[in-house]
Amino acid sequence: MSELKKLAERKQLLKNIFDHTDGLILVKGLDGVYTMGIRALLNTFNETLENLNKKTVHEIFDGELAANW
């Protein structure tokens, strides 16, 4: 199995887990930009993944809340 196929399968597995989890989870890269989020969190903040994707914590949350994330 190619490395790209393995990576795609792992990404799909994470997406499936995130879509069926009630917790509030966001994943961000080393650059601090969010790359994944679960539906429960998106619903809580009335956001879409497309809108949340590629944003930093300071673009999503205000002040102290952003500083704590």
Contacts in CASP RR format, 6 or more apart in sequence:
PFRMAT RR
TARGET T0000
AUTHOR 0000-0000-0000
METHOD contacts of the structure
MODEL  1
MSELKKLAERKQLLKNIFDHTDGLILVKGLDGVYTMGIRALLNTFNETLE
NLNKKTVHEIFDGELAANW
14 27 0 8 1.000
14 36 0 8 1.000
15 36 0 8 1.000
18 25 0 8 1.000
18 36 0 8 1.000
18 37 0 8 1.000
18 38 0 8 1.000
18 39 0 8 1.000
19 38 0 8 1.000
19 39 0 8 1.000
21 38 0 8 1.000
21 40 0 8 1.000
22 40 0 8 1.000
23 38 0 8 1.000
23 40 0 8 1.000
23 41 0 8 1.000
24 38 0 8 1.000
24 40 0 8 1.000
24 41 0 8 1.000
24 44 0 8 1.000
25 37 0 8 1.000
25 38 0 8 1.000
25 41 0 8 1.000
26 34 0 8 1.000
26 36 0 8 1.000
26 37 0 8 1.000
26 38 0 8 1.000
26 41 0 8 1.000
26 52 0 8 1.000
26 69 0 8 1.000
27 34 0 8 1.000
27 35 0 8 1.000
27 36 0 8 1.000
27 37 0 8 1.000
28 34 0 8 1.000
28 35 0 8 1.000
28 56 0 8 1.000
28 57 0 8 1.000
29 35 0 8 1.000
32 56 0 8 1.000
32 57 0 8 1.000
33 54 0 8 1.000
33 55 0 8 1.000
33 56 0 8 1.000
34 52 0 8 1.000
34 53 0 8 1.000
34 54 0 8 1.000
34 55 0 8 1.000
34 56 0 8 1.000
34 57 0 8 1.000
34 60 0 8 1.000
35 53 0 8 1.000
36 49 0 8 1.000
37 49 0 8 1.000
37 52 0 8 1.000
41 47 0 8 1.000
42 48 0 8 1.000
42 49 0 8 1.000
42 52 0 8 1.000
45 60 0 8 1.000
47 60 0 8 1.000
52 60 0 8 1.000
57 66 0 8 1.000
57 69 0 8 1.000
58 66 0 8 1.000
60 66 0 8 1.000
61 69 0 8 1.000
END
